[in-house]
């Protein structure tokens, strides 16, 4: 692949890494090696999952090619994140107007004015709390980025309004919300119903997916109190898991602290535990593992710098220096692990030999099929690269993964209107 369009970034990046205490040349070698895993086939595969008639992206080839499966909002915004995060466009608004209009129509078609949540035709309303929370989060984010509003207040807007309302007005506003978001007692009971010891990842995922709702409802202090009570101070881990399984829980729970703008207890230990996994030889059973480790380290270091005392901020500097020094080794290890999930068409699968047939409990493929999916592909490409550069505080110097050639290939292969 022609990498000339990255040359200027590489030169500045090498100098900055060296200035910060790392080895600039080794860092660039590692980044180039990671980027060699990506190419034009990835882009073409993604383009062919877009459905113009509906205005969204399918989860995978099998979802596109089998009855009963439709595009979903998570795959759609993740595809948009890929296009922007890879460097093909600098703004979502650079995409063709017909494409943006179809995506807007799709997003608005999922909105339920009765309760302000997002629902898909193929799944209905009987979905997990995490599925409902993630879809609301993605949908609101997409509307902000593309500059339009929903026809009625979203669930987050209603929860925020209910905090300031009283009496019957408050009750009426909350009546369409899940029961556990209607009172402090109900929410405390909800938080205590989770198994924070044996299922910290699963529990943290449910809470993180609803982070904005919890904050808007005014219950973040209750959530933080309960989360704090279950953390192991020496490692920063929640629950009994170790290695990557522990990191998965750390990632979800630390993301909630970020949403709540609250201090992560023992954040230095969280960061060290995550860093130990980045370069480990532990096999990854899902694509989340290497992504989650970098993301967790980023969350912990950022939290120390935002909310730590002077001693903790000094510790953050030491941790950061260790991270940038180990980065070349960590990047190469992450590439080796990511390639376990690589498919011949350029995509990545959720598990080494197959994609996951459900997403947050909702069916997204006909079964265990050896194919890539949008979520896994984003985690192994722009997600992984973005979290590496984010953790190292080098986002502004991140070389583009793709350039004009790849975007042209995307536009050539995406399904588009017959008359433009």
C-alpha positions as CSV (number, residue, x, y, z in Angstrom):
1,X,0.0,0.0,0.0
2,X,1.2,3.5,-0.8
3,X,1.8,5.1,2.6
4,X,3.2,8.5,1.4
5,X,0.1,10.3,2.7
6,X,1.2,9.3,6.3
7,X,4.8,10.5,5.9
8,X,4.4,13.9,7.5
9,X,2.5,12.4,10.4
10,X,5.2,9.8,10.9
11,X,7.9,12.3,11.1
12,X,6.1,14.5,13.7
13,X,5.0,11.5,15.6
14,X,8.4,10.0,15.9
15,X,9.8,13.3,17.2
16,X,7.0,13.7,19.8
17,X,7.3,10.1,21.1
18,X,11.0,10.6,21.6
19,X,10.4,13.9,23.3
20,X,7.9,12.3,25.7
21,X,10.4,9.6,26.7
22,X,9.7,6.8,24.3
23,X,11.6,5.5,21.3
24,X,10.2,7.3,18.3
25,X,11.8,5.0,15.6
26,X,10.6,1.8,17.3
27,X,7.1,3.3,17.8
28,X,6.8,4.2,14.1
29,X,8.0,0.7,13.1
30,X,5.3,-0.8,15.3
31,X,2.6,1.5,14.0
32,X,3.5,0.7,10.4
33,X,3.4,-3.0,11.2
34,X,-0.1,-2.7,12.7
35,X,-1.3,-0.7,9.8
36,X,-0.2,-3.4,7.4
37,X,-3.1,-5.5,8.7
38,X,-5.6,-3.0,7.1
39,X,-6.4,-2.3,3.4
40,X,-8.9,-1.5,0.7
41,X,-10.7,-4.9,1.0
42,X,-11.8,-3.8,4.5
43,X,-13.5,-0.7,3.1
44,X,-15.2,-2.5,0.2
45,X,-16.6,-5.1,2.6
46,X,-18.0,-2.4,4.8
47,X,-19.5,-0.5,1.9
48,X,-21.5,-3.6,0.7
49,X,-23.2,-3.9,4.1
50,X,-25.1,-0.5,3.6
51,X,-28.7,-0.8,2.6
52,X,-29.8,2.3,0.8
53,X,-33.5,1.5,1.0
54,X,-33.4,1.4,4.7
55,X,-30.5,3.8,5.3
56,X,-28.4,1.7,7.7
57,X,-25.7,-0.9,7.9
58,X,-26.2,-4.6,8.5
59,X,-24.1,-6.4,11.2
60,X,-22.6,-8.9,8.8
61,X,-22.9,-10.5,5.3
62,X,-25.1,-13.3,6.7
63,X,-27.4,-10.7,8.2
64,X,-27.7,-8.9,4.9
65,X,-28.3,-12.1,3.0
66,X,-30.9,-13.8,5.2
67,X,-34.5,-12.9,5.9
68,X,-35.4,-11.7,9.4
69,X,-32.3,-9.6,9.8
70,X,-32.2,-5.8,9.2
71,X,-29.7,-2.9,9.6
72,X,-29.3,-1.7,13.2
73,X,-28.3,1.7,14.7
74,X,-25.1,0.3,16.4
75,X,-23.7,-1.1,13.2
76,X,-24.6,2.1,11.5
77,X,-22.8,4.5,13.8
78,X,-19.9,2.1,14.1
79,X,-19.6,2.2,10.3
80,X,-19.7,6.0,10.4
81,X,-17.0,5.9,13.2
82,X,-14.8,3.7,10.9
83,X,-15.0,6.1,8.0
84,X,-14.1,9.1,10.1
85,X,-11.7,7.4,12.5
86,X,-9.7,5.8,9.7
87,X,-9.0,9.3,8.2
88,X,-11.1,8.9,5.0
89,X,-13.2,11.9,6.0
90,X,-12.6,14.6,8.7
91,X,-16.3,15.2,9.3
92,X,-19.4,13.1,9.0
93,X,-20.9,15.9,6.9
94,X,-18.4,15.3,4.1
95,X,-20.4,12.2,3.1
96,X,-22.8,12.5,0.1
97,X,-26.0,14.3,1.1
98,X,-28.2,11.4,-0.1
99,X,-26.3,9.0,2.2
100,X,-26.7,11.4,5.2
101,X,-30.4,11.9,4.5
102,X,-31.0,8.1,4.4
103,X,-29.2,7.6,7.6
104,X,-31.2,10.4,9.3
105,X,-34.4,8.8,8.1
106,X,-33.4,5.4,9.4
107,X,-32.4,6.8,12.8
108,X,-35.7,8.8,13.2
109,X,-37.7,5.7,12.1
110,X,-36.4,3.8,15.2
111,X,-37.5,6.5,17.7
112,X,-40.5,5.8,20.0
113,X,-42.3,9.0,21.0
114,X,-44.1,7.1,23.8
115,X,-41.1,6.5,26.0
116,X,-38.2,8.2,24.1
117,X,-36.2,5.1,23.5
118,X,-35.0,3.4,20.3
119,X,-36.5,0.2,19.0
120,X,-35.8,-2.0,16.0
121,X,-38.4,-3.7,14.0
122,X,-36.6,-7.0,14.1
123,X,-36.2,-7.0,17.9
124,X,-39.2,-5.1,19.2
125,X,-39.4,-3.8,22.7
126,X,-38.6,-7.0,24.6
127,X,-34.8,-6.3,24.7
128,X,-32.2,-6.3,27.4
129,X,-31.5,-3.1,29.4
130,X,-28.0,-3.0,27.9
131,X,-29.4,-3.2,24.3
132,X,-31.9,-0.4,25.0
133,X,-29.3,1.7,26.6
134,X,-26.7,1.3,23.9
135,X,-29.2,2.0,21.1
136,X,-30.3,5.2,22.8
137,X,-26.7,6.3,23.3
138,X,-25.8,5.6,19.7
139,X,-28.9,7.2,18.3
140,X,-28.5,10.4,20.3
141,X,-24.9,10.6,19.3
142,X,-25.7,10.2,15.6
143,X,-28.4,12.9,15.8
144,X,-26.0,15.3,17.4
145,X,-23.3,14.6,14.8
146,X,-25.6,15.0,11.9
147,X,-27.4,18.0,13.3
148,X,-31.1,17.1,13.8
149,X,-33.5,16.5,16.6
150,X,-36.1,13.8,17.4
151,X,-39.8,14.6,17.2
152,X,-40.2,14.3,21.0
153,X,-37.9,14.3,24.1
154,X,-35.6,11.3,24.4
155,X,-35.6,9.1,27.5
156,X,-32.5,10.9,28.7
157,X,-34.2,14.3,28.3
158,X,-37.2,13.0,30.1
159,X,-35.2,11.7,33.0
160,X,-33.3,15.0,33.3
161,X,-36.6,16.9,33.3
162,X,-38.1,14.6,35.9
163,X,-35.4,15.6,38.4
164,X,-36.7,19.1,38.4
165,X,-40.4,18.2,38.3
166,X,-42.6,17.6,41.3
167,X,-45.7,15.7,42.2
168,X,-48.0,14.5,39.4
169,X,-45.8,16.1,36.7
170,X,-42.8,14.1,37.9
171,X,-44.8,10.8,38.1
172,X,-46.2,11.3,34.7
173,X,-42.8,12.0,33.2
174,X,-41.4,8.9,34.8
175,X,-44.3,6.6,34.0
176,X,-42.9,5.4,30.7
177,X,-39.4,4.8,32.2
178,X,-38.1,1.5,33.4
179,X,-39.2,0.9,37.0
180,X,-35.7,0.9,38.4
181,X,-35.2,4.5,37.2
182,X,-38.3,5.9,38.9
183,X,-37.0,6.2,42.5
184,X,-33.7,6.0,44.5
185,X,-34.9,2.9,46.4
186,X,-35.7,1.1,43.2
187,X,-32.4,2.0,41.6
188,X,-30.4,0.9,44.7
189,X,-32.2,-2.4,44.6
190,X,-31.4,-2.7,40.9
191,X,-27.7,-2.1,41.5
192,X,-27.6,-4.6,44.3
193,X,-29.3,-7.3,42.2
194,X,-26.1,-7.7,40.1
195,X,-23.4,-10.2,40.8
196,X,-20.4,-7.9,41.1
197,X,-18.1,-10.8,42.2
198,X,-18.6,-13.5,39.6
199,X,-20.1,-11.5,36.8
200,X,-18.4,-8.1,37.0
201,X,-18.1,-7.7,33.3
202,X,-21.7,-8.6,32.5
203,X,-22.9,-6.3,35.4
204,X,-20.7,-3.4,34.4
205,X,-21.7,-3.7,30.8
206,X,-25.4,-3.2,31.8
207,X,-24.7,-0.2,33.9
208,X,-22.2,1.4,31.5
209,X,-24.7,1.1,28.7
210,X,-27.2,3.1,30.7
211,X,-24.7,5.5,32.1
212,X,-26.3,8.7,30.7
213,X,-29.7,7.6,31.9
214,X,-28.4,6.9,35.4
215,X,-26.7,10.3,35.5
216,X,-29.7,12.2,34.1
217,X,-32.0,10.4,36.6
218,X,-29.8,11.7,39.5
219,X,-28.6,8.3,40.7
220,X,-24.9,8.4,39.9
221,X,-23.9,8.7,43.6
222,X,-25.8,5.5,44.4
223,X,-24.1,3.7,41.6
224,X,-20.6,5.0,42.5
225,X,-21.1,4.0,46.2
226,X,-22.0,0.5,45.3
227,X,-19.3,0.1,42.7
228,X,-16.7,1.4,45.1
229,X,-17.7,-1.1,47.7
230,X,-16.9,-4.0,45.3
231,X,-13.5,-3.0,44.0
232,X,-10.3,-4.8,45.0
233,X,-7.9,-2.0,46.0
234,X,-4.6,-3.8,45.3
235,X,-5.4,-4.4,41.6
236,X,-8.3,-2.1,40.9
237,X,-10.3,-5.2,39.7
238,X,-14.0,-5.7,40.2
239,X,-14.9,-9.4,40.8
240,X,-12.9,-12.6,41.0
241,X,-11.7,-12.8,37.4
242,X,-8.1,-12.4,36.4
243,X,-6.2,-11.4,33.2
244,X,-8.3,-10.2,30.3
245,X,-11.5,-11.3,31.9
246,X,-10.8,-8.9,34.7
247,X,-9.9,-6.1,32.3
248,X,-13.3,-6.6,30.5
249,X,-15.0,-5.7,33.8
250,X,-12.6,-2.8,34.5
251,X,-13.3,-1.3,31.1
252,X,-17.1,-1.3,31.4
253,X,-17.1,0.0,35.0
254,X,-14.4,2.6,34.4
255,X,-16.4,3.9,31.5
256,X,-19.3,4.5,33.8
257,X,-17.0,6.6,36.1
258,X,-16.1,8.6,33.1
259,X,-19.8,9.2,32.2
260,X,-20.5,10.2,35.9
261,X,-17.4,12.4,36.0
262,X,-16.3,10.7,39.2
263,X,-13.0,9.5,40.6
264,X,-12.0,5.9,40.0
265,X,-10.7,4.5,43.2
266,X,-7.2,3.0,43.0
267,X,-6.9,4.3,39.4
268,X,-3.1,3.7,39.4
269,X,-3.6,0.0,40.1
270,X,-6.3,-0.1,37.4
271,X,-3.8,1.3,34.9
272,X,-1.0,-1.1,35.9
273,X,-3.3,-4.1,35.7
274,X,-4.5,-3.1,32.2
275,X,-0.9,-2.5,31.1
276,X,0.1,-6.0,32.3
277,X,-2.5,-7.5,29.9
278,X,-1.4,-5.4,26.8
279,X,1.9,-7.2,26.4
280,X,0.8,-10.6,27.9
281,X,0.8,-13.9,26.0
282,X,-2.8,-14.6,27.1
283,X,-4.9,-15.6,24.2
284,X,-7.9,-13.5,23.3
285,X,-11.2,-15.4,23.0
286,X,-13.0,-12.3,21.7
287,X,-11.8,-9.1,19.8
288,X,-12.7,-7.0,22.9
289,X,-9.7,-8.1,24.9
290,X,-6.8,-6.2,23.3
291,X,-9.1,-3.2,22.7
292,X,-10.3,-3.2,26.3
293,X,-6.8,-3.3,27.8
294,X,-5.7,-0.1,26.0
295,X,-9.1,1.6,26.7
296,X,-8.9,0.7,30.4
297,X,-5.4,2.1,30.7
298,X,-6.5,5.3,29.0
299,X,-9.5,5.7,31.3
300,X,-7.4,5.2,34.4
301,X,-4.6,7.6,33.5
302,X,-7.1,10.2,32.3
303,X,-9.1,9.8,35.6
304,X,-5.9,10.3,37.7
305,X,-5.1,13.5,35.8
306,X,-8.6,14.9,36.1
307,X,-9.5,14.0,39.6
308,X,-6.3,12.9,41.4
309,X,-4.5,14.8,44.1
310,X,-0.9,16.0,43.6
311,X,0.6,12.6,44.5
312,X,-1.8,10.7,42.3
313,X,-1.1,13.1,39.4
314,X,2.6,12.5,39.8
315,X,1.9,8.8,39.7
316,X,0.0,9.3,36.5
317,X,3.1,10.7,34.9
318,X,5.1,7.7,35.9
319,X,2.5,5.3,34.6
320,X,2.3,7.3,31.3
321,X,6.1,7.2,30.9
322,X,6.1,3.4,31.3
323,X,3.2,3.1,28.9
324,X,4.9,5.1,26.1
325,X,8.1,3.2,26.6
326,X,6.3,-0.2,26.3
327,X,4.1,1.0,23.5
328,X,6.1,-0.6,20.6
329,X,5.9,-4.0,22.2
330,X,2.3,-3.5,23.2
331,X,1.3,-2.4,19.6
332,X,3.0,-5.5,18.1
333,X,1.3,-7.8,20.6
334,X,-2.0,-6.2,19.9
335,X,-1.6,-6.8,16.2
336,X,-0.7,-10.4,16.7
337,X,-3.9,-10.9,18.8
338,X,-6.1,-8.9,16.3
339,X,-4.9,-11.1,13.4
340,X,-6.5,-14.1,15.1
341,X,-9.8,-12.7,14.1
342,X,-8.9,-11.5,10.5
343,X,-11.0,-12.8,7.6
344,X,-10.0,-13.1,3.9
345,X,-12.4,-10.3,2.9
346,X,-10.7,-7.8,5.2
347,X,-13.2,-8.0,8.0
348,X,-12.7,-9.3,11.6
349,X,-14.9,-11.7,13.5
350,X,-16.0,-11.4,17.1
351,X,-14.5,-14.8,18.0
352,X,-11.5,-16.4,16.3
353,X,-13.6,-18.9,14.2
354,X,-17.0,-17.2,14.1
355,X,-18.9,-14.1,14.7
356,X,-21.3,-13.8,17.7
357,X,-24.9,-14.6,16.7
358,X,-26.3,-12.1,19.3
359,X,-25.4,-8.6,20.3
360,X,-26.6,-7.6,23.8
361,X,-29.0,-10.5,23.6
362,X,-30.5,-9.5,20.3
363,X,-30.1,-11.9,17.3
364,X,-27.8,-10.4,14.6
365,X,-26.8,-13.4,12.5
366,X,-28.5,-16.8,11.7
367,X,-25.9,-18.7,13.8
368,X,-22.2,-19.3,14.4
369,X,-20.8,-18.4,11.0
370,X,-17.1,-17.9,10.2
371,X,-17.4,-14.3,9.0
372,X,-16.6,-10.8,10.1
373,X,-19.0,-8.3,11.6
374,X,-19.1,-4.6,11.9
375,X,-18.6,-4.4,15.6
376,X,-15.6,-6.7,15.6
377,X,-14.1,-5.0,12.6
378,X,-14.3,-1.6,14.2
379,X,-12.8,-2.9,17.4
380,X,-9.8,-4.4,15.6
381,X,-9.2,-1.3,13.3
382,X,-10.1,2.2,14.2
383,X,-11.2,1.2,17.7
384,X,-7.9,-0.4,18.6
385,X,-5.8,2.3,16.8
386,X,-7.8,5.1,18.3
387,X,-7.5,3.7,21.9
388,X,-3.7,3.2,21.5
389,X,-3.2,6.8,20.4
390,X,-5.8,8.0,23.0
391,X,-4.0,6.3,25.8
392,X,-0.7,7.8,24.7
393,X,-2.3,11.2,24.3
394,X,-1.2,11.4,20.7
395,X,-4.6,11.6,19.0
396,X,-3.7,14.7,17.0
397,X,-0.7,13.0,15.5
398,X,-2.4,9.7,14.6
399,X,-1.5,8.8,11.0
400,X,-4.6,8.1,8.9
401,X,-5.3,4.4,8.3
402,X,-6.8,5.1,4.9
403,X,-6.7,7.8,2.4
404,X,-8.6,9.1,-0.7
405,X,-8.0,5.9,-2.7
406,X,-9.9,3.9,0.0
407,X,-12.7,6.4,0.2
408,X,-13.2,6.4,-3.5
409,X,-13.4,2.6,-3.3
410,X,-16.0,3.0,-0.6
411,X,-18.2,5.3,-2.7
412,X,-17.9,3.0,-5.7
413,X,-19.1,0.0,-3.8
414,X,-21.8,1.5,-1.5
415,X,-25.3,0.9,-2.7
416,X,-26.7,4.3,-3.9
417,X,-29.8,5.7,-5.5
418,X,-30.1,5.0,-9.3
419,X,-30.6,8.7,-10.0
420,X,-28.4,11.3,-8.2
